[in-house]
Amino acid sequence: MSHFTTLGEFIIDRQKDFPGSSGELSRILSAIRLASKIVNQEINKAGVAADILGAAGSENIQGEQQQKLDVYADEKFIKAIEARGVVCGIGSEENDDYIAYESEKCQNGKYVLLMDPLDGSSNIDVNVSIGTIFSVFKRKSEIGTKAELKDFLQIGDEQVAAGYVIYGSSTMLVFTTGNGVHGFTYDPGIGTFILSHPDMKFPDNGKIYSVNEGNYNNFNQGVRRYIQYCQEIDASTNRPYTGRYIGSLVADFHRNLIKGGIYMYPATNAAPNGKLRLLYECSPLAFLAEQAGGSASTGNGRVMEVEPTELHQRVPYFIGSKEMVEMAETFLQTHKESAQ
Ligand code: P6P
């Protein structure tokens, strides 16, 4: 058997890449690895025996129907991260407020974590790929105290790590600590993640655009013109592009990262800031995108420069191949000026 690199070996080999960490960041990643294996197992048996399908009968702060697996995944990640004692608090899509761990061990932690424990969970019952998204910051509050809101409200450029787990035809963990983007595929036979996609790069351009075109009439003129641009016939620029929209951000992002493409969740009349959440969806994937040579924009600038004001705030979102995001921004700016 040819030698392969496990996630654990990779973390040890790359320990020097983790800024100012004496092993804590590695322990956060290994906690995410453990929790993702537990969640993966439950997702894969989310069928007859598990009684884990369907709605949990509760809503999250977004007013979204929580699925049983949403709540299950949230609990597993919170417990796995707490057990490592290097994170003092967690902000999660599934919890109205952030969680400040009570134990002394955790309050001595140098980091905070933000996560969407199971993004796209409305797809669980129809067997479509879903994902976990996470973001890690160094805390701003004093070590040895409880986590504070300011620990979580940090701009994307301050992230020390970010990544996602995609529970698809295979389960993958893709992350960055600011030194490139690396993908690991889970091998259930040996129960470990194997380095399968070292140094992932966004193709500079692509032929795939991902957007919910059901919202077309609610988009502003600039977004509508860009979608028309994607659909025009022009062989010299590989158009028309292909429309691919799974309804699961991690799945659309992952496919576009490998093949090239742009994912958009623009503002609509009903949702003037779009739908996606800055801190635990847009910002971590923006970190990955830029580390992979791609771009992530709100339409008015880099996602990684948005100053957060609240835990669950939303931003309009354009992310993917650099040249495609730039073209979308051009249409948005041109039509914004003409609308003024
Ligand atoms: P819509 C899932 O709820 C999610 O947050 C993303 O994973 C997905 O891309 C988007 O929302 C789908 O939203 O409004 O197109 O159904």
Residues whose N, C-alpha, C, O or C-beta is under 5 A from the ligand:
A	BS01	P6P	D119 G120 N212 G247 S248 L249 V250
